[in-house]
Amino acid sequence: MNDTPLNPIFNIVLIHPQIPNNTGNVGRTAVVTGCRLHVVRPIAFDMDEQAVRRAGLDYWHLLDLREHESWDAFIAREQPQNIWLYTSHATRAHWQAPLQRGDYLLFGNETSGTPSEIHTWVANTFGADHLLRFPMRDNPACRSLNLATAVACGVYEGLRQLSGGGDCTPL
């Protein structure tokens, strides 16, 4: 797959991230897969150059990153045509979504997930089938995957779909 910064394979969206290392790992996934990372404020840490360097993110300069002051600012700027919300409150398995190049893959934060009003907005705008879940054990102690792991699962399922299940050629 040939990619340019103006045409990301996917748009990864983090809503109010709280843990710098998770955001750093998501950034690494975005860099190596040709995705754009969107970070929607507020966030619980500093993303200036010194802060990201301290977190070991020496590749941060390679990241196609857009920061948004709020959910409304994100929607106004991006005007997304297709959003998939990954949430433990959904019933549709993530591999059932027909992901397309340029889609927005939306993930909530590490402690409270995605605000309910965004759940409602996605369901009302794109349909309830745009709420996706990673299959997990039915055990309250196993409530969710780590954010960076969840993003990687979503992105790589999308890459599998876009490749037609083909070989592992460089993107």
N, C-alpha and C positions, 0 to 999 in steps of 0.2 A: 504494500500500500504506500503510495506516495503522499506525503503530508507537507503542508506549509502552515506557518503560524496563523494565516488567515482562514484556514480550513481545518480545524482540529478534528481528529477522529471522533472524540467525544468531549463534552464539556462536563467536568466534574464540579459539583457545587457542594460546598460545605456551609451549613447553616450554623453560625455562632460556635465555631470550634473552640475547644477549651484546653487541649493538650498539645504543646508545640511539637513533640516528637511524632504524634499521629499526623499532624498537618505536614510535617517534614516528610514522613513516609508516603503520604498521599502525593505530595509534590514530586517525589522520586518516581512514583508510579506514573504520574502525568508526563514527566520528562521522557521516560523510556518508552512510552506508548503513543506519544504524539497527541496527548490530550491537553486541553486548556483547563486550568484550575481557577475556579471562582470561589472567593471567600466572602461570605456575607457577614457583616458586622452586626452586633458587637462580637468581639473575640476576647478571650481571656488571657492573651499574652501579646507581647510586642513583636511585630514583624519587621522591624527595621534591620538594616544590613548587619549590624553588630549582633543583634539577637539571633538571627538565623545562622550566622557563622558560629556562634556559641553552641547552637544546637547541632552542629556538625553538618550543616546544609551547604557545603562548599559548591554544590552544583546549582544552587538557587538561581544563579544568573541565567541558566538554561531554561528555566520554567516560564511557560506562557501563563502569566498570572493576571487576573483581574480582581481587584478588591471592590466591594460594593458597601456603601454605608448602611443599607437596610434591604429588606426583602423587596419593598416597593421600588427602590432605586435599581435593584437587580432586574426586576421585571421591565421597568421602563427602558433601561439601557439595552438589555439583551433581546427582549421581545421573543422569547423562546417559542419555537414551533412544536416542540415535543419534549416533555419532561417525564421522567420516570422517578418516582419517589420510593426509595428503599426504606422499609419500615417493618418492625416486628408486629405492627397492627394490621398487616395485609394478609390475605390468604392465597394470592396468586404467586407461584414460584417464579423466581427471577428469570429462569431460562425459558419461560413461556412468553416473555415480552419480545416482540420483533424489533430489536434495536437497529437503528439506522445511523449512519455516519452523521455527526453533528448533533445528535441527541444530547439532552441535558440529563445527567445522572445525579440525583439529589439525595444528600445524606444529612441527617441531623447530627447534633453534637453528642458527645460521649456520655453525658449524664441524663439529659432529659429528652434526647431525640429531636424530632422536628415539631415545632409548635402546631397545635391542633388547627389553627386557622390556615396554615400552609397545607396541611393534609386536606382540609375542606376545599381550598382553592384548586389544588391539583385534581382532586376527584371531580369537582364541578367543571373545570376547564378542559380536562383531557379524558375524563372518565375514571371510574373506580378501578378499571383494569390497569391503570397506570401506577397503582400502589403495589409494590413488589416486596416479596419476603424471601429470605434465605431459609431453606429448611433447617430446622434445629430440633433437638430433643424437646419433648413436652415435659419440661422441668422448670419451675419458677426460678431456680438458682442459675439456670442457663438462659438468661434473658436476651442476650444479644452477642454479636461478634464484635471484636475490636474494630473501631472505625477504619483504620488503615487496611485491615484485612477485608472488611466489607467492600470498601472501594475497589480493592484489587480483584475481588471475586466478580463484582459487577462489570468492571472494565474488561477483564479477560473473557468473560462470557460474551460480551459484545464483540470483542475481537474474533472469537471463535465463530460467531454468527457471520460477521463481515467476510471472513476468509472462506466461508462455506465449509468449515471444518477441515480445511486444507492443511498444507505443511506449515512449518514454523519459519517462514522466510522473514528477513528483517523488514520492519515497517518502513 
